Amino acid sequence: MTAPKTLCIIYGVMNLKLYLRELREMIEDRELKLSLPMDPLEFQGDMFTPAVTPAFRLLLHREGTNITVTGELDGKWSVQCWRCLQPSAIALDVTFEDTWFLKASDEGAEDFLASAFVEGDGESINVLEYGREVLLEHLPMRVFCRTDCLGLCSVCGANLNVEACNCSKRDIDPRLAVLGRLLNDKGGVRDGTT
C-alpha cells in the first residue's frame, strides 16, 4: 500500500469544505492536516476554551460508495474544576474512526446526511464543524484540577485545597431540625409528651 496523498496542510482554516462529488471520484487515499481555530465550546454546563489551536488529522480511504475516515484530534483546553471552580488544563488526544456515506441510498446514510457538518443538501462536508462534533463526542463529563481535589467548603465557600476552615460540617436538613432538637434534649421523649 502506498503512502496517502496529502490533500492539504492548512493552518487557521475557517471554512474548509470537502465536496462529496470529488470524494466519489477519489482513487487514492487522502490525508488532511489542519489547525482548527475554535471558539470556546459549552458542554454539560462547562466552558472548554482552547489553550492552543487544536491539531486535526484526517485520513480518507474510499471503500466502494463509502469513505472510511481515520483521524486524530490533539489539543489543550482550559476549563473550571468541578469541585473547586479553579481554572484547570486538560490535554485531549483523541483517535477515532468514522464512515462517510457517499450515496443517499446506503444504509446509515440518512443519519449521516442529517449531521450538522453535512451542508448543501448533502453535497459538502464542513470540516471545521466535523472537528467540533468529534471533540464534543470525546470531552470528559467532569474535569478536576487534580484527582484528590477537596473542593469548596459548603458553608463558607473556602477553597479547601488552599486553606482549612473551621466551619461545622454537620449540616442538618431544616425539615429534620425538630427531630435534632428532640435528640439533643436531655430529658428525651418518655411517654409521647415533652
Residue pairs with C-beta under 8 A, 6 or more apart in sequence:
2 28
4 28
4 29
4 30
4 31
4 59
4 60
4 61
5 28
5 29
5 30
5 31
6 30
6 31
6 32
6 33
7 30
7 31
7 32
7 60
8 32
8 33
9 32
9 33
9 34
10 16
10 32
10 33
10 34
10 35
11 34
11 35
12 35
12 37
12 53
13 34
13 35
13 36
13 37
13 127
13 128
14 37
14 128
15 126
15 128
16 34
16 126
16 127
16 128
17 119
17 124
17 125
17 126
17 127
18 124
18 125
18 127
19 123
19 124
20 100
20 102
20 122
20 123
20 124
20 125
21 123
23 60
23 62
23 67
23 100
23 102
24 65
24 102
26 60
26 62
26 67
27 62
29 59
29 60
29 61
29 62
30 59
30 60
31 57
31 58
31 59
31 60
32 56
32 57
32 58
32 60
32 127
33 55
33 56
33 57
34 55
34 56
34 57
34 58
34 127
34 131
35 53
35 54
35 55
35 56
36 53
36 54
36 55
36 56
36 127
36 128
36 131
37 53
38 50
38 53
38 54
38 128
38 131
38 132
38 135
40 47
40 48
40 49
40 50
41 47
41 48
41 132
41 135
41 136
41 139
42 48
43 136
43 139
44 139
44 141
44 142
46 79
46 80
46 82
46 143
47 79
47 80
48 77
48 78
48 79
48 139
49 77
49 78
49 79
50 75
50 76
50 77
50 78
51 75
51 76
51 77
51 78
51 89
52 75
52 76
53 75
54 73
54 74
54 75
54 131
54 135
55 72
55 73
55 74
55 75
56 71
56 72
56 73
56 127
56 131
56 134
57 71
57 72
57 73
58 69
58 70
58 71
58 127
59 69
59 70
59 71
60 67
60 68
60 69
61 67
61 68
61 69
61 70
62 68
65 101
65 102
65 103
65 106
66 99
66 100
66 101
66 102
66 106
67 99
67 100
67 102
68 97
68 98
68 99
69 96
69 97
69 98
69 99
69 100
70 95
70 96
70 97
71 95
71 96
71 97
71 98
71 134
72 93
72 94
72 95
72 96
73 92
73 93
73 94
73 96
73 131
73 134
73 135
73 138
74 91
74 92
74 93
74 94
75 91
75 92
75 135
76 89
76 90
76 91
76 92
77 89
77 90
77 91
77 92
78 87
78 88
78 89
79 87
79 88
79 89
79 90
79 143
80 86
80 87
80 88
80 143
81 87
81 88
81 143
81 144
81 145
81 149
82 142
82 143
82 144
83 144
83 145
83 149
83 150
83 151
83 152
84 145
84 149
84 150
84 151
84 152
84 159
84 160
84 161
85 152
86 145
86 159
86 161
87 145
88 143
88 144
88 145
90 140
90 143
92 135
92 138
92 139
94 134
94 135
94 138
96 134
96 137
96 138
98 134
99 108
99 112
100 112
100 125
101 108
101 109
101 112
101 113
103 109
104 110
104 113
104 122
112 118
113 122
115 133
116 129
116 133
117 125
117 126
117 127
117 129
117 130
117 132
117 133
118 124
118 125
118 126
119 125
119 126
145 161
146 161
149 161
150 160
150 161
151 160
151 161
152 158
152 159
152 160
153 160
153 165
153 167
154 169
154 171
155 165
155 167
155 168
155 169
155 171
156 165
156 167
158 164
158 165
158 167
172 180
182 188
182 189
185 194
187 194
